[in-house]
């Protein structure tokens, strides 16, 4: 008779008012070993679960503060609440899921991985993004994609002003309305293959299929040839 498969029990970490360095050490050691972690009483504290590697999953039973999941290179994070500024900043690999609202600059300078926000997100989603996917099921704030150099931002709701401002590369996909485009940003009709790729990406994250009116925002490429001596012209783009 075959013995039942053994499962690795989840580690429960009580954050509360304990030192963040101590809390993060326990989280990282578990995730490195592939053990799932449940964090109680995160109390919207900053810098939780930074620098993760490994294959475990960290679930925060409540909201988190600034820079949760920053500089991650593996593992998965689930926030059962909202998150503050800079969620997933510098993320290289792994996934972050926020079941509520995400503050300013979610996914800033990320270099890979996936960030999934199920509510709205604040301004500057994906600022200076290099690669990876950011999905926001609600609305996105102003200057989303500001100075992005790669990757993809997908918004199922509406976008505030200056979307795609100063984009270098990468793209911002908006299913709802766009209040205003940023400097040197243009809207193009996505190719069918790209449309199917985006629908597949968000379907894999649990988003139901729908007939969406995608607006793909990309760089108009005028800033690619910017020269300091021509600053006045740049300001008029």
Buried (B, 14 or more C-beta within 10 A) or exposed (E): EEEEEEEEEBBEBEBEEEEBEEBBEBBBBBBBEEBBBBBBBBEBBBBBBBBBBBBBBBBBBBBBBBBBBBBBBBBBBBBBBBBBBBBBBBBBBBBBBBBBBBBBBBBBBBBBBBBBBBBBBBBBBBBBBBBBBBBBBBBBBBBBBBBBBBBBBBBBBBBBBBBBBBBBBBBBBBBBEBEEBBBBBBBEEBEEEBBEEBBEBBEEBEBEEEEBEBBBBBBBEEBEEBEEEEEEEBEEE
